[in-house]
Amino acid sequence: MEGAGIPKTFAEICREVRGHGWRRVILLGEDLRDGPYSLKACLAQAGVLVLSPGAADRDWLRGIAAGGAADDAPRSRFCAMLADGMEHGVQAVLSTDAFLAGLAEGSGVGAPVLVVGEDGR
């Protein structure tokens, strides 16, 4: 992958995800970009199916992350969203936002959480 010009950081994340054997992940937070490359595209190129919330849910998550708090109603919506992903074979959660990663870890869905990007790596 690195020989194809993929940024080193993205290649390292892809190796880590594949090293765990994860073939399906949910991406929470913004898709990372480095020049013409995106993390989501690099993971797909490495054979990892990347699911991400729909546009309305991404806007909602952006608001939660910006506020740094989630009351019980949003927490249950968040947990339901992750549980839905688990039903579709998701094996791990990748998050580019440390707050959302913390919510995922406390969600009880049992999936490993990897924080990537500025908040994590």
GIFEN-V973073 format. One record per residue. N is the residue number from 1. PSI is psi in radians with two decimals (* if undefined). D_CENTER is the distance of its C-alpha to the mean C-alpha in whole Angstrom. Layout:
n=(N | N)
psi=(PSI | PSI)
d_center=(D_CENTER | D_CENTER)
This chain:
n=(1 | 2 | 3 | 4 | 5 | 6 | 7 | 8 | 9 | 10 | 11 | 12 | 13 | 14 | 15 | 16 | 17 | 18 | 19 | 20 | 21 | 22 | 23 | 24 | 25 | 26 | 27 | 28 | 29 | 30 | 31 | 32 | 33 | 34 | 35 | 36 | 37 | 38 | 39 | 40 | 41 | 42 | 43 | 44 | 45 | 46 | 47 | 48 | 49 | 50 | 51 | 52 | 53 | 54 | 55 | 56 | 57 | 58 | 59 | 60 | 61 | 62 | 63 | 64 | 65 | 66 | 67 | 68 | 69 | 70 | 71 | 72 | 73 | 74 | 75 | 76 | 77 | 78 | 79 | 80 | 81 | 82 | 83 | 84 | 85 | 86 | 87 | 88 | 89 | 90 | 91 | 92 | 93 | 94 | 95 | 96 | 97 | 98 | 99 | 100 | 101 | 102 | 103 | 104 | 105 | 106 | 107 | 108 | 109 | 110 | 111 | 112 | 113 | 114 | 115 | 116 | 117 | 118 | 119 | 120 | 121)
psi=(-0.77 | -0.61 | -0.39 | 0.10 | 0.09 | 2.36 | 2.46 | -0.75 | -0.77 | -0.70 | -0.69 | -0.73 | -0.75 | -0.76 | -0.72 | -0.80 | -0.85 | -0.61 | -0.54 | -0.16 | 0.21 | 2.19 | -0.24 | 2.21 | 2.74 | 2.35 | 2.04 | 2.49 | -3.01 | 2.50 | 2.23 | 2.52 | 2.51 | 1.77 | -2.30 | -0.03 | 2.56 | 2.65 | -0.76 | -0.78 | -0.68 | -0.71 | -0.73 | -0.72 | -0.52 | 0.06 | 0.32 | 2.18 | 2.14 | 2.00 | 2.52 | 2.65 | 2.69 | 3.01 | -0.79 | -0.73 | -0.63 | -0.74 | -0.76 | -0.78 | -0.67 | -0.73 | -0.72 | -0.80 | -0.69 | -0.63 | -0.38 | 0.39 | 2.59 | 2.12 | -3.09 | -0.70 | -0.91 | -0.60 | -0.71 | -0.65 | -0.74 | -0.82 | -0.69 | -0.67 | -0.78 | -0.73 | -0.67 | -0.72 | -0.70 | -0.62 | -0.37 | 0.33 | 0.22 | 2.35 | -0.29 | 2.84 | 2.21 | 2.34 | 2.36 | 0.12 | 2.15 | -0.64 | -0.80 | -0.62 | -0.73 | -0.70 | -0.72 | -0.73 | -0.60 | 0.10 | -0.37 | 0.13 | -0.24 | 0.15 | 2.50 | 2.62 | 2.28 | 2.11 | 2.24 | 2.75 | -2.76 | -0.66 | -0.33 | -0.70 | *)
d_center=(20 | 21 | 25 | 23 | 23 | 19 | 18 | 18 | 15 | 13 | 16 | 15 | 11 | 12 | 15 | 13 | 11 | 14 | 16 | 15 | 16 | 12 | 13 | 10 | 7 | 5 | 2 | 4 | 7 | 8 | 8 | 10 | 14 | 17 | 20 | 20 | 16 | 13 | 10 | 9 | 13 | 13 | 11 | 13 | 16 | 15 | 16 | 12 | 11 | 8 | 8 | 7 | 10 | 13 | 15 | 16 | 13 | 12 | 15 | 15 | 12 | 13 | 16 | 15 | 13 | 17 | 19 | 17 | 19 | 18 | 21 | 22 | 22 | 18 | 17 | 18 | 17 | 13 | 14 | 16 | 13 | 11 | 14 | 14 | 11 | 13 | 16 | 15 | 14 | 11 | 11 | 8 | 5 | 3 | 4 | 6 | 9 | 11 | 12 | 9 | 8 | 12 | 12 | 10 | 12 | 15 | 14 | 16 | 14 | 15 | 12 | 11 | 8 | 8 | 8 | 8 | 10 | 13 | 12 | 12 | 13)
